[in-house]
Amino acid sequence: MRFIQGGVGRGGQNYTEDVRLIQLLLNDYVARSTPYLIAVDGIAGSRTIEAIEQFQRGAGLPATGVVEPAGPTLRFLVMGFITSLAGDLTAAPPEARREHPSDEHVSDALVYLARARGA
């Protein structure tokens, strides 16, 4: 199952809808600690790439500046979003975990997201 069609960020394919989704997920993460959100405009500009790198550093991942369709950055973003949706604000944030969510957990998260969106 592919959540995004191509890479988002530095050197990625940067399909508009993929970028918008990553920007929304990044804003969900950023909003937990700061009021400074990035624009959800579908453009993988410098602010989006910087936000990707900051997220990656905080999660203990290599700061590549790109979110790959099957990569750990996307897994951490999705799992953080699911945690946020579920209202589990007492759980450790994604950057505190060093293990990578499994594909099974990511699939569960995607099903949850699809249902939440009414798909």
C-alpha positions in Angstrom: 0.0 0.0 0.0 1.4 3.4 -1.0 0.3 6.4 1.0 2.1 8.9 -1.2 3.1 8.3 -4.8 6.6 9.7 -4.8 9.2 11.3 -2.6 8.4 14.7 -1.0 11.2 17.2 -0.3 14.7 17.6 -1.6 15.1 15.6 -4.8 11.6 14.0 -4.5 9.0 13.9 -7.2 7.0 16.4 -5.2 3.5 15.6 -6.5 1.2 18.4 -5.3 -1.2 16.1 -3.4 1.7 14.2 -1.8 3.3 17.5 -0.7 0.0 18.8 0.7 -0.4 15.6 2.8 3.1 15.8 4.1 2.6 19.4 5.0 -0.5 18.6 6.9 1.2 15.8 8.8 4.2 18.1 9.5 1.9 20.8 10.8 0.2 18.3 13.1 3.6 17.4 14.6 4.8 21.1 14.7 1.6 22.3 16.4 2.3 20.2 19.4 5.3 22.4 20.3 5.1 25.7 18.4 2.5 28.0 16.8 4.6 28.3 13.6 3.0 26.2 10.9 4.1 25.8 7.4 1.9 26.7 4.4 -0.2 23.8 3.0 0.3 24.9 -0.6 1.5 21.7 -2.3 4.9 23.2 -3.0 8.0 21.6 -1.5 9.8 24.8 -0.9 12.6 25.6 1.6 10.2 25.9 4.6 8.7 22.5 3.9 12.2 20.9 3.4 13.4 22.6 6.6 10.4 21.2 8.5 11.1 17.7 7.1 14.7 17.9 8.3 13.7 19.2 11.7 11.2 16.4 12.1 13.8 13.8 11.0 16.4 15.1 13.4 13.9 15.1 16.3 12.9 11.5 15.4 16.6 10.4 15.4 16.5 9.8 11.6 19.0 10.9 9.0 18.1 14.5 8.0 17.8 13.9 4.3 15.0 16.5 3.7 12.9 14.0 1.8 9.9 11.8 2.8 9.9 8.5 0.8 6.7 6.5 0.2 8.0 3.5 2.2 10.4 5.3 4.4 10.7 5.7 8.2 9.9 9.4 8.1 6.5 8.8 6.6 5.9 6.0 9.2 6.7 8.3 12.1 4.6 11.2 10.7 1.6 8.9 10.2 1.9 7.2 13.6 2.3 10.6 15.2 -0.9 11.8 13.4 -2.8 8.7 14.5 -1.7 9.2 18.1 -2.9 12.8 17.8 -6.2 11.8 16.3 -6.7 9.2 19.0 -6.2 11.8 21.6 -3.4 9.9 23.3 -1.6 13.0 24.4 0.2 11.2 27.2 2.1 8.9 24.9 5.7 9.6 24.1 6.1 11.7 21.0 7.5 10.0 17.9 11.0 11.6 18.4 11.3 9.8 21.7 10.9 6.4 20.1 13.9 4.9 18.4 12.2 1.8 16.9 10.6 2.1 13.5 6.8 1.3 13.2 6.2 -1.9 11.3 4.5 -1.9 7.9 1.5 -3.6 9.7 1.2 -0.7 12.1 1.5 1.8 9.2 -1.3 -0.1 7.3 -3.5 0.1 10.4 -2.8 3.8 10.6 -3.7 4.3 7.0 -7.0 2.4 7.3 -7.8 4.6 10.3 -7.0 7.7 8.4 -9.1 6.6 5.4 -12.1 6.0 7.7 -11.6 9.3 9.5 -11.7 11.0 6.1 -14.9 9.1 5.2 -13.2 7.1 2.4 
